[in-house]
Amino acid sequence: MLTGCKSKESAYRQAYEKAKAQEVTQENNNTEVVPVEEQAPVVVTPVTPPSRPTTPVEDHSDVRTIAGGVTVVSGNALKAYSVVVGSFLTQANAEGLKATLQSNSYDARVVKTNETINGHTGWYRVIASSYDDKASAAASRDQLKATYSGAWLLYNK
């Protein structure tokens, strides 16, 4: 009996292998060979945006003027734009800050004003640097703000 099963099993295996062979043959016959077309090389042209006219960046920083003007008490004469880093009622305190600034290589000076603030007249302003143009003064002010957060620009008419 066992021999009968083996013959059925081998017949089944032969039929299976024959079917597989036909399947592979059909796949090979159905495979279509598509010729590869050659394409022209792609040329990339860089795109440059249209150039915009360059205009100088204007500094719109607040610039103050002092009514009645200022008088230089010590140091060099003022230029058009100055960076103020301190205001004092006593000249000695102003001179102390000026000395500190000069020890840090600033061309500091002290000026006296006739303005009245909080009921006090005659303030001593400490100028850390003075420039002919606003942009340079603004750059100096921005650098000084790291140490003197209240630094501001004074326009000397």
HUWO-V38508 format. One record per helix or strand. SS is the DSSP state (@ for helix, = for strand). FROM is the first residue (numbers start at 0). TO is the last residue. If there is no record, write none. Layout:
# HUWO-V38508
SS/FROM/TO, SS/FROM/TO
This chain:
# HUWO-V38508
@/1/29, =/62/63, =/69/73, =/80/87, @/90/102, =/108/112, =/115/116, =/119/120, =/123/130, @/133/143, =/151/154
